[in-house]
Amino acid sequence: QVQLVESGGGLVQAGDSLRLSCAASGFTFSYYVMGWFRQAPGKEREFVAAIRWNGDITYYSDSVKGRFTISRAIAGNTVFLEMNSLRPEDAAVYYCAADSNWRGSDYYLRYGMNYWGKGTLVTVSS
C-alpha cells in the first residue's frame, strides 16, 4: 500500500533553513503528483506546495512562494521541501501527500490529496 514517511523536521530559529524529505513506497512514484501541506495548532490544514510527475510544474501557496522549493528525486522515490528564511508562522506539522492525478492547485488548496504521511514537526523560534 502507499506509504509516505516524512523526516527532517526540528527546531530552528527565524531566518534559518530546513530541508524536509518524504520517502515514498507502495506505488509508482513517477506517475504520482506529490505535495506538502502543513497544519499549525488550532488551524486548518494548509496547502504548501505541489509538484507534477516529472517535476515540470510546481505550485506554491502565496505564503511560501519565493522561500520554499519543492523537488523530487525519481530514482530515490523521494520528494523534498527546501525551506529558507523560516518565520515563526511557518511552524507546523508538515505532511507529505500524494495524488494519482493532477487536479490543479485550486483543488489541492481546497481538498488536499489522496494519500498522506504522518507528518514531521517544524518549530521556528523568534
C-alpha positions in Angstrom: 0.0 0.0 0.0 1.0 3.6 -0.3 3.4 4.7 2.4 4.8 8.2 2.8 7.3 8.8 5.6 8.5 12.4 6.3 11.7 13.3 8.0 13.8 16.4 8.6 11.7 18.4 11.0 13.1 20.1 14.0 13.6 23.3 16.0 15.2 26.2 14.1 15.4 30.0 14.6 13.7 32.5 12.5 15.7 33.1 9.3 17.2 29.6 9.3 16.7 26.9 6.6 15.5 23.4 6.8 15.0 20.6 4.3 12.2 18.1 4.7 12.2 14.7 3.0 9.5 12.3 2.2 10.3 8.7 1.3 7.5 7.1 -0.8 6.8 3.5 -1.4 4.0 1.2 -2.5 3.2 2.9 -5.7 4.8 4.0 -9.0 6.3 7.2 -7.8 7.0 8.7 -11.2 3.3 8.6 -12.0 2.1 10.5 -9.0 1.7 14.1 -8.1 3.5 14.9 -4.8 2.8 17.7 -2.3 3.4 19.2 1.0 0.8 20.5 3.4 1.0 21.9 6.9 -1.1 22.3 10.0 -0.4 24.6 12.9 -2.1 24.1 16.3 -5.6 25.4 16.2 -5.6 26.0 12.5 -6.8 24.1 9.4 -4.6 22.1 7.2 -2.9 24.4 4.6 -1.6 23.6 1.2 2.1 24.4 0.8 3.5 23.1 -2.5 2.9 20.5 -5.2 5.0 19.1 -8.0 3.9 17.1 -11.0 5.1 13.7 -12.1 8.3 14.7 -13.8 8.8 18.0 -11.9 7.9 20.1 -14.9 5.3 22.1 -13.0 5.3 23.2 -9.4 2.8 25.2 -7.4 3.2 27.1 -4.1 1.0 28.9 -1.7 1.4 32.6 -1.6 2.7 32.4 1.9 5.8 30.4 1.0 6.4 31.4 -2.6 10.0 32.5 -3.1 11.1 30.9 0.2 10.3 27.2 -0.2 11.2 24.9 -3.0 9.7 21.5 -3.8 11.6 18.9 -5.7 11.6 15.2 -6.3 14.2 12.5 -6.9 12.6 9.9 -9.1 15.5 7.4 -8.6 15.1 7.5 -4.8 11.3 7.8 -4.7 11.8 10.9 -2.5 10.2 14.4 -2.5 11.9 17.3 -0.8 10.8 20.6 0.6 13.6 23.1 1.0 12.6 25.9 3.4 14.5 29.1 3.6 14.0 32.3 5.6 11.8 30.5 8.0 9.4 32.5 10.1 7.6 31.7 13.3 4.3 31.5 11.3 5.9 28.6 9.3 5.8 26.4 12.5 3.5 23.5 11.9 3.3 19.8 11.4 4.3 19.2 7.7 2.7 16.4 5.8 3.8 14.8 2.7 1.0 13.8 0.3 0.4 12.0 -3.0 -2.2 12.0 -5.7 -2.6 9.7 -8.6 -4.0 12.5 -10.8 -3.1 16.1 -11.5 -6.2 18.1 -10.2 -4.8 21.6 -10.2 -3.7 23.9 -7.4 -7.2 25.1 -6.7 -8.3 21.6 -6.0 -5.4 20.9 -3.7 -6.0 24.1 -1.8 -9.5 23.0 -1.0 -9.4 19.3 -0.8 -5.9 18.0 -0.4 -4.6 14.8 -1.9 -5.4 11.1 -1.8 -2.6 9.8 0.4 -0.9 11.2 3.5 2.1 10.7 5.6 2.0 11.0 9.4 3.9 14.3 9.4 7.0 15.9 10.8 7.1 18.8 13.2 8.8 22.1 12.4 9.2 24.6 15.2 10.5 28.1 14.5 11.6 30.3 17.3 11.6 34.1 17.0 
